[in-house]
Amino acid sequence: MSTIINPSTSPADPSKVTAWSLIKPYWVSEERWSAWGLLALVITLNMLLVYISVRFNSWNVGFYNSISAKNWGGFTRSLTEFSILAFSHIFIVTARIWFRQLLEIRWRKWLTNRFLQRWLDRHAFYRIERDRLADNPDQRITDDLQTLASTTLSLSLDLLSTVVTLFSFVVILWRIAGPLSFNLFGTHLTIPGYMVWAAAIYALFGSFVIQRYGKPLVAINYQQQRVEADFRFLLIRLRENAEQVALYNGADTERKHASRAFQGIYDNWRRIMSYTRRLTIVTSVYGQIAIVFPILIAAPRYFAGAYPIGVLFQIGDAFGTVSDSFSWFINSFSTLAGWRATVNRLREFVRSIDEQHTRESMSPATEHGGINRHMSDVTSLQIRNLELALPNGTPLARVGSTTIEPGARLLISGASGSGKSTLLRALAGLWPFGNGTIVVPVGARVLFVPQVSYVPVDTLKAALAYPSEAGAFTDEACREILHAVHLDDYVDQLGESTHWARRMSPGEQQRLAAARVLLQKPDFVFLDEATSALDASNERHIYETLLSRLPQTAFVSVAHRESLAGFHTTTLELQRAVPRESLRDARSLWPGVAGVAGAKE
């Protein structure tokens, strides 16, 4: 990926990550007033629904007593009252859902922007992949943040409504059910509000049983999210590399890989099925008993003539509401298990963003300060006593000291594995392992062009202008640059949006990267095998065009071809500091960076 390097900032100290630390920032952010306003509105609507539930409970008495007494006038009045309550309920429920969804998407948008900034800041995304600190960051930013916002709102608002409902109906149930009096071993006992205590004991016992049977679901849901993301990533990678797989005739191999990945989903899902079956049996038994339990408890006093049938139905409704309120944990257990798994994944992701800096600072290769890259008021890019190493401290290459003046033409050469590409990573600020100093002129525009450049899925003009915005350059300038690098077939397609990395050949993509250099006009350009896919004629043309059009730009090339020596005035040859066998053993101690450091030296 071609990257304009800006001054780096000091990394934040890793901190303990809690669920509250994930939830709190939005509610104290610049959007806090609108957020709290929407939340207050949703809570008010929830309270109105609780009020309507109380009115429905009172409505039971008049309705069923009217039926029992064959009172037509009371019956019609009850139907009118029901219609008003029902339509009010529908309106409030609709408004509550709409405003809650609005609050949810605003919260998610804020979280997404914040996590994207942290993930992209100081190249954290690169270091996390390099050191394998977290799997599937894309899923954590998309699915997990959406779940955090929606489920947190759902659980917290439901809990608040449940608490208010509980207190409202406890008062009703305590008042209308009355006390229970009985004799026990010759002693007269009275239990005031016995229906309330019965509901509480019933719900608490059910919560204990549910927690015991359902606790493993938290860890299993966490694992399910991971294996689902791994499987999706495998399919996306297959789609992105469809031509290469087809040329290798690797469809059968990919099918086996996908089948093995899906087997992980299947096996974990069977575990979810097993625990869900047990949990469903327990909750179903609990729910079915709850239908008749209040009638059984209240029946003795009803048959004794303590209250009419309307009150009996009111007691049954109030008992069910109180029991449901006490059973909030039972009813929300599956949601809580999924929410907890999501929080754990986001906590791990946040820690990985912070710990990348801690991991680098604790590396044996940085115990003496590592590579110090900073900006200064100088005119040249300076390398001072630079030594490259692997993260475990094993020496990779000694670069020494050199100065890259404006307009310089420097060729970096050396055998495979000598650290050429790693040197460019160090110059870009992506490789802290080693010792020495790199000084970059303040305000200098530094562009790195790798062998395989990143080409966004966007318009051709946006792909050409990257990393700048498409609007930074005129169409005329873009067309002229495309002509200059022999991409004449694409000059009339600037506004076309497609997957250019698939449509263009490797050579065309390298010419597109050269066109970016001509557009950006940087002060320092580092080309890492950036013309390896071009034939000799096109390679010569690209270098001649770059050097003639940008005479004040310093060009530093990493290449194996001797033909490029003629375009450079100075050569820096790197030598491996240790034998290849020792280097291979050293990389095995830090597997996360083995592929990055050794992919192409």
Secondary structure, DSSP 8 states (H G I E B T S, - for coil): --EE--------------HHHHHHHHHTSTTHHHHHHHHHHHHHHHHHHHHHHHHHHHHHHHHHHHHHHT-HHHHHHHHHHHHHHHHHHHHHHHHHHHHHHHHHHHHHHHHHHHHHHHHHGGGHHHHHHHHT-SS-HHHIIIIIHHHHHHHHHHHHHHHHHHHHHHHHHHHHHHHHH--EEEEETTEEEEETTHHHHHHHHHHHHHHHHHHHHHTTHHHHHHHHHHHHHHHHHHHHHHHHTHHHHHHTT-HHHHHHHHHHHHHHHHHHHHHHHHHHHHHHHHHHHHHHHHHHHHHHHHHHHHHTTSS-HHHHHHHHHHHHHHHHHHTHHHHTHHHHHHHHHHHHHHHHHHHHHHHHHHHHHHSGGGTT--EEEEEES-SSEEEEEEEEE-TTS-EEEEEEEEEE-TT-EEEEEE-TTSSHHHHHHHHTT----EEEEEEEETT--EEEE-SS----SEEHHHHHHTTS-GGGS-HHHHHHHHHHTT-GGGTT-TT-EE-HHHHS-HHHHHHHHHHHHHHH--SEEEEESTTTTS-HHHHHHHHHHHHHH-TTSEEEEE-S-GGGGGG-SEEEEE-BSS-HHHHHHHHHTSHHHHHHHHS--
